[in-house]
Amino acid sequence: MDRELYYDVAVVGGGSAGIAATIGAHDAGAGTILLERNPYFGGQATHSQVHSYCGFCTNGENWTQVVKGVGQRVLDKLQAMGKFDGFVVSPTGNMLMYQDPEYTKLALDELMQESGADYLLCAAVVDAEVKENRITKLICSDDEGLFSVHAKRYVDASGEANLASLAGAPVEFHCEQSGSLVFRMGNVRVGGDYSPAAIKAAVNRALADGVTGISAVFGTVGYVQSTEDYTVNIISLKIPGLDAATQTRCEMEGRRQVHLYAEIFKKYLPGFENSYLIYSGPRMGYRESRRICGEYELCKDDVKHSRKYPGRSIARGGWGAELHLGNEDVAYAEERGDKYFDIPVETLIPRQVDNLWCGGRIISADLAASSSVRVMGTGFATGQAAGVAAALSESNRCMDIPAIREELIRQGALI
Ligand SMILES: Cc1cc2nc3c(=O)[nH]c(=O)nc-3n(C[C@H](O)[C@H](O)[C@H](O)COP(=O)(O)OP(=O)(O)OC[C@H]3O[C@@H](n4cnc5c(N)ncnc54)[C@H](O)[C@@H]3O)c2cc1C
């Protein structure tokens, strides 16, 4: 292979977790590269129009911010562009911020350009070479062919545990929760009643009129600031595998439903009468797929009882368990109020591969805990921790946890 690149740390995936991992590792002193297969950063925030950054705060009257660090730097960038002016309460009663994918793309470009770390867009990691429980290099592909990235340590922030899986670390595949193809509608009357109850009533009217072929009555819409656009998140599809054939079927079915729902919203949801479909996706959003089997599996009780892990915590979770199991309402497993839980470092560590750390949606967690920590605010936090841990440790079997925590605090993270 004529192109061989050498780094201390290589990060796979430029979503919330990967951006934070890369900046975290670089700021901790490691020569770092970020590899992203899309032509822009942001992961599902940009590629699947997931319209709100959740998990930066606890929910409840006395809410507090629980994620800062690199995540805060993203918010600061968006604020400088006039695209963030504080957290808001959503129609489902949660604290979040609505993001506009086009500005988020630009904000993340600028953040990466200023970071000092290296990065490649349009670069897919397709294989990993492993020797004696350590990844020795990544095989990557772009439109020129294949190239290798050799690093001492690696971070998997791929959202699908693609690197962990390629490297032979134990992973579990889950599809209990549905995915969705989010779409954007223009020329909507701003400020109408687009609550889940209003959406449900509209969809039920369509069903009563004999409309068939849709997957859900529960849905949310998100206002795109300074426009007459709303993003719609309603389609509910189980994604039973990650092979291309399965994904092809799901994408096509999602697209078929996008057009059907767009017509339903126009006809049955007051405020959408004159709306039109702007675009969908580009890609189906996945709430879950692979998760690593880690050294510790975060569990429902950790979330429910706001458990603390003194001396081992590397991030805070403020979001409640939020289960999307079918086509009816979302199950918020418990009201979290304004408390947060700690995320211990062992949730980032896969078994059997000694120089790999994981961040974001794929960290080791049971169904309920995963439905909490997958949100992107928390993803920035676990990603940053994975990057710092990778920068400071020779192996995940032997980490200086106080030093990792000290560095995270120095970088402005809340742990
Ligand atoms: C319908 C839906 C609604 C949601 N609603 C919310 C919400 O309102 N708020 C919220 O905060 N979260 C929400 N989530 C959850 C959230 O979007 C994800 O859990 C989150 O994006 C995960 O972040 P991540 O960084 O781990 O992975 P991702 O955002 O998935 O990013 C992973 C990145 O890795 C890249 N990648 C993968 N494999 C490779 C490879 N082999 N080579 C190179 N690059 C690779 C991908 O292209 C991608 O850019 C929602 C999810 C869905 C599906």
The ligand as an SDF file (V2000), in Angstrom:
LIG
                    3D

 53 58  0  0  0  0  0  0  0  0999 V2000
  -34.4930    8.7710   15.2180 C   0  0  0  0  0  0  0  0  0  0  0  0
  -33.4850    9.1310   16.2560 C   0  0  0  0  0  0  0  0  0  0  0  0
  -33.7460   10.1780   17.1050 C   0  0  0  0  0  0  0  0  0  0  0  0
  -32.8170   10.5350   18.0650 C   0  0  0  0  0  0  0  0  0  0  0  0
  -33.0560   11.6260   18.8410 N   0  0  0  0  0  0  0  0  0  0  0  0
  -32.0580   12.1570   19.5720 C   0  0  0  0  0  0  0  0  0  0  0  0
  -32.1880   13.4380   20.1370 C   0  0  0  0  0  0  0  0  0  0  0  0
  -33.2170   14.0930   19.9980 O   0  0  0  0  0  0  0  0  0  0  0  0
  -31.1280   13.9510   20.8170 N   0  0  0  0  0  0  0  0  0  0  0  0
  -29.9660   13.2530   20.9730 C   0  0  0  0  0  0  0  0  0  0  0  0
  -29.0320   13.8030   21.5770 O   0  0  0  0  0  0  0  0  0  0  0  0
  -29.8110   12.0250   20.4520 N   0  0  0  0  0  0  0  0  0  0  0  0
  -30.8150   11.4610   19.7440 C   0  0  0  0  0  0  0  0  0  0  0  0
  -30.6640   10.2340   19.1350 N   0  0  0  0  0  0  0  0  0  0  0  0
  -29.4580    9.4240   19.4160 C   0  0  0  0  0  0  0  0  0  0  0  0
  -28.2150    9.9350   18.7140 C   0  0  0  0  0  0  0  0  0  0  0  0
  -28.4790   10.4830   17.4500 O   0  0  0  0  0  0  0  0  0  0  0  0
  -27.1550    8.8450   18.5310 C   0  0  0  0  0  0  0  0  0  0  0  0
  -27.1760    7.9250   19.5610 O   0  0  0  0  0  0  0  0  0  0  0  0
  -25.7970    9.5530   18.4410 C   0  0  0  0  0  0  0  0  0  0  0  0
  -25.7380   10.2200   17.2000 O   0  0  0  0  0  0  0  0  0  0  0  0
  -24.6460    8.6270   18.6250 C   0  0  0  0  0  0  0  0  0  0  0  0
  -23.4640    9.4020   18.5200 O   0  0  0  0  0  0  0  0  0  0  0  0
  -22.0960    8.7050   18.1260 P   0  0  0  0  0  0  0  0  0  0  0  0
  -21.0860    9.7790   18.0190 O   0  0  0  0  0  0  0  0  0  0  0  0
  -21.8570    7.5550   19.0390 O   0  0  0  0  0  0  0  0  0  0  0  0
  -22.3980    8.0440   16.6960 O   0  0  0  0  0  0  0  0  0  0  0  0
  -22.9000    8.6740   15.3290 P   0  0  0  0  0  0  0  0  0  0  0  0
  -23.5900    9.9600   15.5210 O   0  0  0  0  0  0  0  0  0  0  0  0
  -23.6680    7.5740   14.6660 O   0  0  0  0  0  0  0  0  0  0  0  0
  -21.5460    8.9430   14.5380 O   0  0  0  0  0  0  0  0  0  0  0  0
  -20.7480    7.8630   14.1050 C   0  0  0  0  0  0  0  0  0  0  0  0
  -19.9290    8.3080   12.9150 C   0  0  0  0  0  0  0  0  0  0  0  0
  -19.0050    7.2700   12.5980 O   0  0  0  0  0  0  0  0  0  0  0  0
  -18.9140    7.1740   11.1840 C   0  0  0  0  0  0  0  0  0  0  0  0
  -18.4450    5.8270   10.8440 N   0  0  0  0  0  0  0  0  0  0  0  0
  -19.0520    4.6580   11.1180 C   0  0  0  0  0  0  0  0  0  0  0  0
  -18.3340    3.6320   10.6510 N   0  0  0  0  0  0  0  0  0  0  0  0
  -17.2440    4.1620   10.0590 C   0  0  0  0  0  0  0  0  0  0  0  0
  -16.1410    3.5960    9.3830 C   0  0  0  0  0  0  0  0  0  0  0  0
  -16.0150    2.2700    9.2350 N   0  0  0  0  0  0  0  0  0  0  0  0
  -15.2030    4.4310    8.8830 N   0  0  0  0  0  0  0  0  0  0  0  0
  -15.3180    5.7810    9.0320 C   0  0  0  0  0  0  0  0  0  0  0  0
  -16.3600    6.3670    9.6580 N   0  0  0  0  0  0  0  0  0  0  0  0
  -17.3040    5.5550   10.1800 C   0  0  0  0  0  0  0  0  0  0  0  0
  -20.3260    7.4520   10.7140 C   0  0  0  0  0  0  0  0  0  0  0  0
  -20.3440    7.8560    9.3530 O   0  0  0  0  0  0  0  0  0  0  0  0
  -20.7600    8.5570   11.6780 C   0  0  0  0  0  0  0  0  0  0  0  0
  -20.4830    9.8360   11.1810 O   0  0  0  0  0  0  0  0  0  0  0  0
  -31.6030    9.8160   18.1850 C   0  0  0  0  0  0  0  0  0  0  0  0
  -31.3510    8.7510   17.3260 C   0  0  0  0  0  0  0  0  0  0  0  0
  -32.2820    8.4160   16.3660 C   0  0  0  0  0  0  0  0  0  0  0  0
  -31.9680    7.3160   15.4270 C   0  0  0  0  0  0  0  0  0  0  0  0
  1  2  1  0
  2  3  1  0
  2 52  2  0
  3  4  2  0
  4  5  1  0
  4 50  1  0
  5  6  2  0
  6  7  1  0
  6 13  1  0
  7  8  2  0
  7  9  1  0
  9 10  1  0
 10 11  2  0
 10 12  1  0
 12 13  2  0
 13 14  1  0
 14 15  1  0
 14 50  1  0
 15 16  1  0
 16 17  1  0
 16 18  1  0
 18 19  1  0
 18 20  1  0
 20 21  1  0
 20 22  1  0
 22 23  1  0
 23 24  1  0
 24 25  2  0
 24 26  1  0
 24 27  1  0
 27 28  1  0
 28 29  2  0
 28 30  1  0
 28 31  1  0
 31 32  1  0
 32 33  1  0
 33 34  1  0
 33 48  1  0
 34 35  1  0
 35 36  1  0
 35 46  1  0
 36 37  1  0
 36 45  1  0
 37 38  2  0
 38 39  1  0
 39 40  1  0
 39 45  2  0
 40 41  1  0
 40 42  2  0
 42 43  1  0
 43 44  2  0
 44 45  1  0
 46 47  1  0
 46 48  1  0
 48 49  1  0
 50 51  2  0
 51 52  1  0
 52 53  1  0
M  END
$$$$
